[in-house]
């Protein structure tokens, strides 16, 4: 065991210094590394160049592991996977925050995320405290999913998964228990929200789509909205193309494109997304690696780009591929950016398949926006925690060299993509966070017909996923608000927040309608309720005339 670990660590050190530079978010024509270093393929002996350093490290690792095995109080119970994994991650953390190692389970999940699907039952779940314990409840099911076919509904409480108790477990822990190999069986014991009966349902896990463009609709006549917040996966560009066609067919003359909270993903998809709006020949990004072999300029190849004026929504969780799109559209004055500073990730990772089903992402290049910006935030003087927590905050003031857009507007390197119009998001105060559980509990009673006088809010049918949201759908009027107040006051466990209800009435009405719409029409449709009251979206609508003028100026310059 010791020899296998030390040899694997040695090989990984060599790999980290010699891998070819195909990028994370690599082109579909490129294949991940086999996990065999150039040094091993060429049969280089130890004691020459990097092999000598690796041999010394291998010896140190062997000795340290032997000392631990022989002397550590629980040395006979070592988890070798954890020892191996922590050694590699510790090494990678000395390089940069984005190079990473994945054990077999993590790497399988990583690859699943790139497929725009996962294997499970197709239900959205979440934790709520409705009594003494925190428990997990079904919030919504997805169309044509095993969960929907089994009749799982908003408010059903998950008691057991395959016989194991789920009380006090986080929804992420419950999710991991529910997911599994395609075609396998999972047994859920649930308490039905409709009647309180405890049932065990048997479901077969299937591929559940996770679209990267879950919704597209008109915010108002002529103004399209595209939700592209779920990452850049293999189908993202095609999904965007379909959404644009759909909206143009409904009279769209301007667009709000939302990439807030989009963590990025595949580089080729970011390029294909950007070039849907940029004419042929315009630079999308420049990639520069260590030796120059991986240097490359990516240009748009679209002779008929979409010319709709765009406001692009970004925030501190818009990262990587999202920033490639944002930087390209901003530098070419093709879109007006609204929101907050983006994450600030200008590093490109290669993906490497290692032995035993594990994987490694390693930074092999940097990318630059069309104006020459390197948007990577500084990570040399902060902890990983502070680096991740500080996303979107560090770039309130310019920190790097000044560049200019095609029309001469100043933009800066060093700290993400700064929006053209900065707008803070909606945030929740402590009282509002405490209200989420009573709001969920009240909705659970309401949609199951247990709130007197509001029988029309009862939802005892399958989710209508095709419903087009209307202003008249489940309004939260004065009577319903008062019913919620009475519900909270009568429950002694929530007495501490009763006095704060009127001060948070706007939040209560918004969240209550969101919950009801989720139960009736699903999570994607319910998100429209939040978008209608979103301060950043409101500013985007106000900025559309400026975006239109910017777009016209850019097109005139291009001609």
Protein Blocks (a to p, Z undefined) as FASTA:
>chain_A
ZZmmmmmmmmmmmmmmmpccddehiafkbccdehiafklmnopaehiajlmmmmmmmmmm
mmmmmmmmmmgmklmmccfklmmmmmmmmmmmmmmmmbccddfklmmmmmmmmnopacde
hpacddddfblbccdddfbdcehiaklmnopaehiacfbgghiafehiafklmmmmmgcc
ehiacddddddfklopacddddddddddddfblbccdfbghiacdddfeopafklmmmmm
mmmmmmmmnopabdcddfehiabjafklmmmmmmmmccehiafbdcddfkommgccdddd
dfbbcfbdcdddddfklghjlmmmmmmmmmnopaccehdddebpabdcdddddehhiacd
ddfbdcddfkopafbdcfklccfklmmmmgoklmmpcfbdcdddfkopacdehiajadfb
dcddddddfklmmmmmmmmmmmmmmmnopaghilmmpccbdddfkbccdfkgopadfklm
mmmmmmmmmpmklmmmmmmmmmmmmmmmmmmmmmmmmmmnojklmmmmmmmmgfklmmmm
mmmmmmmmmmmmmmmmmZZ
